[in-house]
Amino acid sequence: MSPLTRPAECGRHRAAVSIRSGAGSMTHDRVMRFVPLFDTPDQATCFAVDQALAWLERRAAGSNPTPTHQE
């Protein structure tokens, strides 16, 4: 899991996360980008990590792995 942040045009920060699974030629990388904007890169990183952990928990539980959206 790799949280990612990028500066937005307005001076705030965007959050995303990359989750890699598999090995070798069977590697799969899922990237989720989120809508909310954050005041600091740390806030964006924390949100991305929280969303990734929630997605992983739902996946492990066998439910539909759809990210949640919070503002």
C-alpha positions as CSV (number, residue, x, y, z in Angstrom):
1,M,0.0,0.0,0.0
2,S,1.4,3.4,-1.0
3,P,-0.5,6.5,-0.1
4,L,0.0,9.4,-2.6
5,T,-0.7,13.1,-2.3
6,R,-0.6,15.8,-4.9
7,P,-1.1,19.6,-4.6
8,A,-4.4,20.9,-6.0
9,E,-4.7,24.0,-8.0
10,C,-6.3,25.9,-5.1
11,G,-3.3,25.2,-2.8
12,R,-4.9,22.3,-0.9
13,H,-4.0,18.6,-1.3
14,R,-5.5,15.6,-3.1
15,A,-5.3,12.0,-1.8
16,A,-4.8,8.7,-3.6
17,V,-3.6,5.3,-2.7
18,S,-2.0,2.4,-4.7
19,I,-2.5,-1.1,-3.5
20,R,-0.3,-3.8,-5.2
21,S,-1.1,-7.5,-5.1
22,G,0.3,-10.6,-6.7
23,A,3.8,-11.4,-7.8
24,G,5.9,-11.4,-11.0
25,S,3.9,-11.3,-14.2
26,M,0.7,-11.6,-12.1
27,T,1.1,-8.3,-10.3
28,H,-2.0,-6.1,-10.1
29,D,-1.9,-2.4,-9.0
30,R,-5.2,-0.8,-7.9
31,V,-5.1,3.0,-7.7
32,M,-7.9,4.8,-5.9
33,R,-8.2,8.6,-6.2
34,F,-10.4,10.5,-3.7
35,V,-12.6,13.6,-4.1
36,P,-12.1,15.5,-0.8
37,L,-9.4,18.1,-0.7
38,F,-7.2,18.5,2.4
39,D,-5.4,21.4,4.1
40,T,-2.1,19.5,4.5
41,P,-0.3,16.6,2.8
42,D,-0.5,14.7,6.2
43,Q,-4.3,15.0,6.3
44,A,-4.5,13.7,2.7
45,T,-2.1,10.8,3.5
46,C,-4.0,9.8,6.6
47,F,-7.3,9.7,4.6
48,A,-5.7,7.6,1.9
49,V,-4.4,5.1,4.4
50,D,-7.7,4.9,6.2
51,Q,-9.6,4.3,2.9
52,A,-7.1,1.6,1.8
53,L,-7.3,-0.2,5.2
54,A,-11.1,-0.1,5.0
55,W,-11.0,-1.5,1.4
56,L,-8.6,-4.3,2.5
57,E,-10.8,-5.2,5.5
58,R,-14.0,-5.4,3.3
59,R,-12.1,-7.5,0.7
60,A,-10.9,-9.9,3.4
61,A,-14.4,-10.2,4.7
62,G,-15.7,-11.0,1.2
63,S,-17.9,-8.0,0.7
64,N,-18.0,-5.7,-2.3
65,P,-14.7,-3.7,-2.2
66,T,-16.0,-0.2,-3.0
67,P,-14.2,2.7,-1.3
68,T,-16.2,5.0,1.0
69,H,-16.4,8.7,0.4
70,Q,-16.1,11.1,3.3
71,E,-15.8,14.9,3.5
